[in-house]
Every structure is written in C-alpha cells, then in structure tokens.
Amino acid sequence: MQIDKNQLLRFTTAGSVDDGKSTLIGRLLYDSKSIFDDQLSAVENTSKQKGIEGVDLALFTDGLKDEREQGITIDVAYRYFTTPKRKFIIADTPGHVQYTRNMVTGASTANAAILLIDARNGVIEQTKRHAYIASLLQIPHIIVCINKMDLVDYKEEVFTSIISQFEEFSSKLYIKDVRYVPISALEGDNVVNRSTNMDWYQGAPLLNLLETLHISSDINKIDARFPVQTVLRPQRDEFRDYRGYAGRIASGVYRVGDEVVVLPSGFSSTIKSINAGEKQVEEAFAPMSISMTLEDDIDISRGDMILRKNNQPDASQEFDVMMCWLNDTPAQDRAKYTIMHTSNEQKAMIKEVVYKVDINTYSRIKEDKILKRNDIFRAKIRTTKPLMIDSYKTNRNTGSIILINDQTKETVAAGMVI
C-alpha cells in the first residue's frame, strides 16, 4: 500500500504511572533522529546534572519544570515529528488515575492509541480504563506495547500471557484493530529497530507499524451538516445586499443549487453561492470553512444548522450520552449547566444519571448517582432548545458535546451522543 509522505497520523499514548510512556516517546524521537541539536544538548546537560549516564529519554517529553522535579507527566504533552514516510502528532497523557480525564482530551482526535503495559505487572485497572475510553472514542487502531521486556528476560511466555489477559476483557469493547508489540523503550528493542533479544517476535517494530497504519477519515462524507457560526453583513456599498452564513462544515458535501432546510426553524431554500475565503466555489465539503448565501431571506443565527432537505438529524431536547466527568466538584441528578454542541450553546441539565461504569468489570452501577472526577457514565440530558444531533457512532462532530459550569466557566464533562 502506498503511503502519502505528507499524511498526518495523530496518536495518543496511555498507560499507568511509570509504564514508560515518556521514555518510549523519547526513544521514538531519538532513534528516528527527530531531535533538534539544541534540544538534544539541553537534555544531555540535564541528564548529566541528574547523574544519569547517556541521555534520559523521558526529558524529551517531560518539558515542564514541575514535571521534571516529580518525574511524572502531569498534563497532555503534544509532540511533533516526521520520518521519511509520514508526519506525526503525539499526545502523551499522564498515567495517574486522577488524570484519566486528560486521556479523553488527548485521544479525542487520535487515529491510533498506544497502550503501554509493564511486562512485570500485566493488565491492571488503568489499562482497562484507557482501553474503555479508546473504545468509547472509537479510535480505529490500538497498539498494545508490552514494555520493559528486558526486566522479564525477554520471555515470550510473558508476552503471550499479557495478550491473553488483554483479549479476555477487550472482547467486550468496541475495538476494531489491535496489534501487540513486545518492547523495551529504555533499551530500544522493537521501538524503531528490530530487537535481537526477541527473535521469536516476527512482527514489525513500533515505528514501522505507525508508518504503515491505514488512516481512514473519521469525517462523515454522507450526512451534510453545516452549523452556522456567524452571519456576515458587510457594510461596504458593493456588498450591502450580501447576507452570508459562515462556519465550518461538520460533515458531508454542499453544492450550489442544493435544496436545503434550516433547523430548528424548518424553513427551506436553495444554496445561491458558496465562498471559501475570497474564492467562489461550486462545491464545498467537510472540514472546509466557508460562507454560503441562500436564495431566500431567512432568519438564521449562530447555532442554527443548514442541512440538505432529504437528510436531517434528530432535533432533540432530550437524549442519552456516554460521558466522562472531568471536574473535581461532584455533580448529581438535575444539575444545570451550559451545553456546547457544534456552534450551538444552550442551557441544559443532567436529567438523570442512568448508570456509572465499573472499569474493572464493565458492570453498570445504578445505585451510586453522584458523579466524581474520572467517572464514566450514561446520562439523560435535557436542553432548553432543540439540538441537531447525530449519534457519535455515525458522526463524531455532531455527536459530541461538552458541559460547562455556568459559575466557574470550567469544562466539567465531555460526552458522546448514543
């Protein structure tokens, strides 16, 4: 399969504390020669000051001062690198249980997820939690890296045992493609270069997998969804009659002459013109930012959605979501928030917490309805006005929401419409 050298792969790393995520990313950057000379010199100097022989690979990602002092990654750290075959963006998420919420943000746009497992410990709670989130977010590819194989004498039976552990629980999840790689990030085995210590492993090293993964677009190309962000009314004389509706196409294709309907009003019209920047085009598609004009003068404002007449989403004021609670302050049934959905902003409340998920067993907890940080749960949401929603499974852009605390303006939850 031909790989586009300009194609961008976004991947996230996740695992428990000290599983070696930062070291793994450092090894990827170091062995693929993706480190700038000045950055390499700075890390070499810091490594010497810490009394470490050679290079402390973790320092390539743990760039914050307090991270270095504690020796942990406390936020999502984004790193960029390029090989002759592909471009990459890495989201390195923290391993502590209290930072599980960070994986939701780090993985929300990922094409692939690397889940690290310490070969000495096998599958633990955090492994299950991260796999569950990857499943909820429908990340297409999961690469399970069994790290620190050097500490278990590179034994094949340890590797196969952990595969069995992972497959036992992941069979209950919505995961399409899983690959397994035995590695030692510290020693460099099977990260960029094939390991001579594990000749029993016949698969590709990690970097080769990342360079050759097929990236399928997660943009829905069928259902036309155009959330209006703003209405353009230029004041210049030559544009005095121009009334354009601007925003980013969430999914699908729009063409001049298409019959469209505006929700929630239900008024219909025909697309008169489409502009991409200063250029007039006959066709536009997701994720282009455009402005369009209609043949009829319709009252349209921010948050409305322009759709093709024969293809409409649900206009709902009540719907079910799977969510992750991100905030330190607990929430309960009937709590009121601001909901953000595409360009729409409404008042909403958590009408009911249907159940929480026990990450260890994936069983449903219906007795405890108090939401705490990192809780994953199903809820019924009610809004003051209808939202034009699709299920997250069919359309990521129109199937995702966030909740905002009205007083503190903090984002308290992120969710996916069922």
Disulfide bonds with the S-S distance in Angstrom:
none
